[in-house]
Amino acid sequence: MTHSNKTFTHVPLSILDLSPLNDQETPRVALQHSVELAQHAEDWGYYRYWVAEHHNAASSASVSPPLLINQIANHTDTIRLGSGGMMLPNHSPLVVAEQFGLLSALHPNRIDLGLGRAPGTDQLTARALRRGDVHAFPEHIREIQHYFNGSPKNQVRAVTAENQHVPIFLLGSSTFSAKLAAEMGLAYAFAGHFSPGEAKTALTLYRDHFKPSEHLSEPYTILALNVIAGETDEEAQLLFSSMEQLFLNMIRSKSLPIQPPRDLTDEVSPHEQAAIRRSLDGSIIGSLSTVKTELASRIEDLPIDEVMATSLLYDQTDRLNSYQRLSTLLS
């Protein structure tokens, strides 16, 4: 599929959920909100629903993709579910294959496996997770594929993974995973929601160098974006301030829950403003009309096959309203 002349009917919309945790809610409530959003997403016509892996983050309750995927799968019927992603240095390839094979056995033809090479946390927490070698990422991907393609003759088998069709996506925020996904003939998802700068370079490189494989005959790209569709441009920008505060706190080495929206004009230094802009500059924020125009421009400009929207909003009702507005572009 070429990326020119695409419309919203050609490019599926999906959701990346980080199970945002605000300063008034428990993890139980945040996870219930994820299940609720997934149920609505299925009804509204979204294609996939992926959950993230974050550790030691006061702003996210999503620490175990397999557990959360299974919970959501038990409360939905058709929407594809997956990890965005399993951060491979934190896990044994055997365990990843077993877990996602088991998910696929329980929920056939609905499970995706997105793999990332970052720890999804800070270095101290990464050590507590017994983090593995990031340089072994390609080898560990092949090991997972080996388990899914397993033979009864193998001395070590992931029995639940054998004969399960679980598509593998490589996740990235630079050209490294783009090159690797192209070389291995796997689908590629770019993290434009926090690293927009190299999106066009990485996505184009992947498509230009893609080698067909037994897993995928043509390149397939997903672009993750922060998308907030408010009643007005002004409302959406105010809601977006919760995400700006999250990145501001990260710059200041603070781990806090999602904060209520507020005007940050007098609180942020020029240096901090520039740092926030580098991370969030690719965000699409505004009324539905504004979002439609900007999203259509992005789809036309970039070689993408699917858009995966995410939003770390303070209030669940605002989050549901935003995704419901966005879903009307599919009709």
C-alpha positions as CSV (number, residue, x, y, z in Angstrom):
1,M,0.0,0.0,0.0
2,T,1.4,3.4,-0.9
3,H,0.9,6.3,1.4
4,S,-0.3,8.8,-1.2
5,N,-4.0,9.7,-1.4
6,K,-5.0,7.9,1.7
7,T,-8.1,8.8,3.6
8,F,-9.3,7.8,7.1
9,T,-11.1,4.8,5.5
10,H,-7.8,3.5,4.3
11,V,-5.8,4.1,7.5
12,P,-7.1,2.3,10.6
13,L,-7.2,4.1,13.9
14,S,-6.1,2.3,17.0
15,I,-5.4,3.2,20.7
16,L,-2.3,3.0,22.8
17,D,-3.2,3.0,26.5
18,L,-0.8,3.7,29.3
19,S,-3.5,3.3,32.0
20,P,-3.0,6.8,33.3
21,L,-3.0,7.1,37.1
22,N,-4.1,10.5,38.5
23,D,-3.7,11.9,42.0
24,Q,-7.3,10.9,43.1
25,E,-7.4,7.3,41.9
26,T,-6.1,3.9,42.9
27,P,-4.4,1.5,40.4
28,R,-7.6,-0.6,40.5
29,V,-9.7,2.3,39.2
30,A,-7.1,3.2,36.6
31,L,-7.1,-0.4,35.3
32,Q,-10.9,-0.5,35.3
33,H,-10.9,2.7,33.2
34,S,-8.6,0.8,30.7
35,V,-11.1,-2.0,30.4
36,E,-14.0,0.5,30.0
37,L,-12.1,2.4,27.3
38,A,-11.3,-0.8,25.4
39,Q,-15.0,-1.8,25.4
40,H,-15.9,1.6,24.0
41,A,-13.1,1.4,21.5
42,E,-14.4,-1.8,20.2
43,D,-17.9,-0.4,19.8
44,W,-16.6,2.8,18.2
45,G,-14.7,0.9,15.5
46,Y,-11.0,1.2,16.6
47,Y,-8.8,-1.5,15.1
48,R,-6.4,-2.3,17.9
49,Y,-5.9,-1.6,21.5
50,W,-2.4,-1.9,22.8
51,V,-1.2,-1.4,26.4
52,A,2.2,-0.2,27.5
53,E,4.8,-1.5,30.0
54,H,6.1,1.1,32.5
55,H,7.7,0.5,35.9
56,N,8.2,2.8,38.9
57,A,6.0,5.4,37.3
58,A,3.5,7.2,39.5
59,S,1.5,8.2,36.3
60,S,0.8,4.7,34.9
61,A,-0.8,1.5,36.3
62,S,0.2,-0.5,33.2
63,V,3.1,-2.6,34.5
64,S,2.3,-6.0,33.0
65,P,0.9,-6.1,29.5
66,P,0.0,-9.8,29.4
67,L,-2.1,-9.5,32.6
68,L,-3.9,-6.4,31.4
69,I,-4.4,-7.8,27.9
70,N,-6.0,-10.9,29.3
71,Q,-8.3,-8.8,31.5
72,I,-9.4,-6.6,28.6
73,A,-9.8,-9.6,26.3
74,N,-12.2,-11.2,28.8
75,H,-14.4,-8.0,28.6
76,T,-14.3,-7.5,24.8
77,D,-15.0,-9.7,21.8
78,T,-13.4,-8.6,18.6
79,I,-10.9,-5.8,18.9
80,R,-7.2,-6.8,18.4
81,L,-5.1,-6.5,21.6
82,G,-1.4,-6.3,22.1
83,S,1.6,-4.9,23.9
84,G,3.0,-1.5,23.0
85,G,5.2,-2.9,24.1
86,M,6.8,-5.8,25.9
87,M,10.2,-4.2,26.9
88,L,12.3,-7.2,25.9
89,P,15.4,-6.5,28.1
90,N,13.2,-7.0,31.1
91,H,12.0,-10.5,30.1
92,S,13.1,-13.9,29.1
93,P,12.3,-14.6,25.4
94,L,10.9,-18.0,26.5
95,V,8.5,-16.4,29.0
96,V,7.4,-13.8,26.4
97,A,6.7,-16.6,23.9
98,E,4.8,-18.7,26.5
99,Q,2.7,-15.7,27.7
100,F,1.7,-14.4,24.3
101,G,1.2,-18.0,23.0
102,L,-1.1,-18.5,26.0
103,L,-3.0,-15.3,25.3
104,S,-3.5,-16.3,21.7
105,A,-4.7,-19.8,22.7
106,L,-7.2,-18.1,25.1
107,H,-8.2,-15.4,22.6
108,P,-7.5,-16.7,19.1
109,N,-6.7,-14.3,16.2
110,R,-6.8,-11.2,18.5
111,I,-3.3,-10.9,20.0
112,D,-0.3,-8.8,18.8
113,L,3.2,-8.8,20.2
114,G,4.9,-5.4,20.1
115,L,8.6,-5.6,21.3
116,G,10.7,-2.7,22.5
117,R,14.4,-2.7,23.4
118,A,14.2,0.0,26.1
119,P,13.5,-0.9,29.8
120,G,10.5,1.4,30.1
121,T,11.8,2.9,33.3
122,D,14.8,4.5,34.9
123,Q,18.2,2.9,35.3
124,L,17.8,2.1,39.0
125,T,14.5,0.3,38.4
126,A,16.0,-1.4,35.3
127,R,18.6,-3.0,37.6
128,A,15.8,-4.1,40.0
129,L,14.1,-5.7,37.0
130,R,17.3,-7.7,36.3
131,R,17.5,-6.0,33.0
132,G,19.2,-7.8,30.2
133,D,21.5,-6.6,27.4
134,V,19.9,-4.2,24.9
135,H,22.4,-5.3,22.4
136,A,20.9,-8.8,22.4
137,F,17.6,-7.4,21.1
138,P,17.9,-8.9,17.6
139,E,19.0,-12.3,19.0
140,H,16.1,-12.3,21.5
141,I,13.6,-11.5,18.8
142,R,14.8,-14.5,16.8
143,E,14.6,-16.7,19.9
144,I,11.0,-15.7,20.4
145,Q,10.3,-16.5,16.7
146,H,12.0,-19.9,17.2
147,Y,9.7,-20.7,20.0
148,F,6.6,-19.8,18.0
149,N,7.9,-21.9,15.1
150,G,8.9,-24.7,17.5
151,S,9.4,-28.3,16.8
152,P,8.7,-31.2,19.2
153,K,12.4,-32.0,18.7
154,N,13.5,-28.9,20.5
155,Q,14.9,-29.5,23.9
156,V,13.3,-26.3,25.2
157,R,9.8,-25.6,23.9
158,A,7.2,-22.9,24.5
159,V,4.4,-25.3,24.1
160,T,1.6,-22.7,24.4
161,A,3.2,-20.6,21.6
162,E,3.6,-23.4,19.0
163,N,1.1,-23.2,16.2
164,Q,-0.2,-19.8,17.4
165,H,-0.3,-16.9,15.0
166,V,0.9,-13.9,16.9
167,P,2.1,-11.0,14.7
168,I,5.3,-9.4,15.9
169,F,5.8,-5.6,15.7
170,L,9.1,-3.9,16.5
171,L,8.7,-0.6,18.3
172,G,11.1,2.3,18.1
173,S,11.8,6.0,18.5
174,S,14.9,6.1,16.2
175,T,16.2,4.4,13.0
176,F,17.7,1.4,14.9
177,S,14.5,-0.6,15.1
178,A,13.4,0.7,11.7
179,K,16.4,-0.9,10.1
180,L,16.0,-4.1,12.2
181,A,12.3,-4.5,11.4
182,A,13.0,-3.9,7.7
183,E,15.9,-6.5,7.7
184,M,13.8,-9.1,9.6
185,G,10.6,-8.5,7.5
186,L,8.5,-7.5,10.5
187,A,6.0,-4.7,11.0
188,Y,7.2,-1.5,12.6
189,A,5.6,1.0,15.0
190,F,7.2,4.4,15.6
191,A,6.8,6.2,18.9
192,G,5.8,9.6,17.6
193,H,4.0,10.3,20.9
194,F,7.2,11.1,22.7
195,S,9.9,11.2,20.0
196,P,8.4,12.9,16.9
197,G,11.7,14.2,15.4
198,E,12.8,11.2,13.5
199,A,9.4,9.9,12.4
200,K,9.7,10.6,8.7
201,T,13.3,9.4,8.5
202,A,12.7,6.2,10.3
203,L,9.4,5.3,8.6
204,T,10.8,6.0,5.2
205,L,14.0,4.1,5.9
206,Y,11.9,1.1,7.0
207,R,9.7,1.1,3.9
208,D,12.6,1.6,1.5
209,H,14.7,-1.3,3.0
210,F,11.9,-3.7,3.8
211,K,12.7,-7.4,2.9
212,P,9.6,-9.6,2.6
213,S,9.6,-12.6,5.0
214,E,7.5,-15.6,5.9
215,H,5.9,-13.3,8.5
216,L,5.1,-10.3,6.3
217,S,5.1,-9.9,2.5
218,E,4.8,-6.1,2.5
219,P,6.0,-3.4,4.9
220,Y,3.5,-2.3,7.5
221,T,3.9,0.8,9.6
222,I,2.1,2.2,12.7
223,L,2.6,5.8,13.9
224,A,1.8,6.4,17.6
225,L,0.7,10.0,18.2
226,N,-0.7,12.1,21.1
227,V,-4.2,13.0,19.9
228,I,-6.7,15.0,21.9
229,A,-10.0,16.0,20.3
230,G,-11.9,18.5,22.5
231,E,-15.1,20.4,22.0
232,T,-13.0,23.4,21.1
233,D,-9.3,24.1,20.3
234,E,-9.1,25.9,23.7
235,E,-10.5,23.0,25.7
236,A,-8.2,20.5,24.0
237,Q,-5.2,22.7,24.7
238,L,-6.2,22.9,28.4
239,L,-6.6,19.1,28.6
240,F,-3.2,18.7,27.0
241,S,-1.6,20.6,29.9
242,S,-1.8,17.4,31.9
243,M,0.5,15.7,29.5
244,E,2.8,18.8,29.4
245,Q,3.0,18.6,33.2
246,L,4.0,14.9,33.0
247,F,6.9,15.7,30.7
248,L,7.8,18.8,32.8
249,N,8.0,16.6,35.9
250,M,10.2,14.1,34.0
251,I,12.5,16.9,33.1
252,R,12.6,17.8,36.8
253,S,13.2,14.2,37.8
254,K,9.9,13.9,39.5
255,S,7.6,10.9,39.3
256,L,4.0,12.2,40.0
257,P,0.5,11.0,39.1
258,I,-1.3,12.7,36.2
259,Q,-2.1,16.3,37.3
260,P,-5.3,18.3,36.7
261,P,-5.1,20.6,33.7
262,R,-4.0,24.1,34.3
263,D,-2.2,27.1,32.7
264,L,1.5,26.5,32.9
265,T,2.6,29.8,31.3
266,D,4.3,31.2,34.4
267,E,5.7,27.9,35.7
268,V,8.0,26.8,32.9
269,S,11.4,28.2,31.9
270,P,12.4,28.7,28.3
271,H,14.8,25.7,28.6
272,E,12.0,23.5,29.9
273,Q,9.6,24.7,27.2
274,A,12.0,23.7,24.5
275,A,12.5,20.3,26.1
276,I,8.8,19.7,26.3
277,R,8.3,20.8,22.7
278,R,11.0,18.4,21.5
279,S,9.0,15.5,23.0
280,L,5.4,16.6,22.3
281,D,5.8,18.7,19.1
282,G,4.1,16.0,17.0
283,S,1.0,16.0,19.1
284,I,-2.4,16.7,17.4
285,I,-4.5,18.8,19.7
286,G,-7.7,20.7,19.0
287,S,-11.4,20.5,18.1
288,L,-12.5,17.6,15.9
289,S,-12.2,19.8,12.8
290,T,-8.6,20.8,13.8
291,V,-7.7,17.2,14.5
292,K,-9.1,16.0,11.3
293,T,-7.2,18.5,9.2
294,E,-3.9,17.9,11.0
295,L,-4.3,14.1,11.0
296,A,-5.1,14.1,7.3
297,S,-2.0,16.1,6.7
298,R,0.2,13.7,8.7
299,I,-1.3,10.7,6.8
300,E,-0.6,12.3,3.5
301,D,2.9,13.3,4.4
302,L,4.2,10.1,6.1
303,P,4.4,6.5,4.9
304,I,2.1,5.1,7.5
305,D,-0.5,2.3,7.3
306,E,-2.1,2.9,10.7
307,V,-2.4,5.6,13.4
308,M,-2.3,4.7,17.0
309,A,-3.7,7.5,19.2
310,T,-2.8,8.0,22.8
311,S,-3.7,10.5,25.5
312,L,-2.7,10.8,29.1
313,L,-5.7,12.9,30.3
314,Y,-6.5,13.6,33.9
315,D,-10.2,12.7,33.8
316,Q,-11.7,9.4,32.4
317,T,-14.7,11.2,31.0
318,D,-12.6,13.6,29.0
319,R,-10.5,10.7,27.7
320,L,-13.7,8.9,26.6
321,N,-15.1,12.0,25.0
322,S,-11.9,12.6,23.1
323,Y,-11.6,9.1,21.7
324,Q,-15.3,9.1,20.8
325,R,-15.0,12.3,18.8
326,L,-11.9,10.9,17.1
327,S,-13.8,7.7,16.2
328,T,-16.3,9.7,14.1
329,L,-13.6,10.1,11.5
330,L,-13.9,6.4,10.8
331,S,-17.6,6.7,9.7
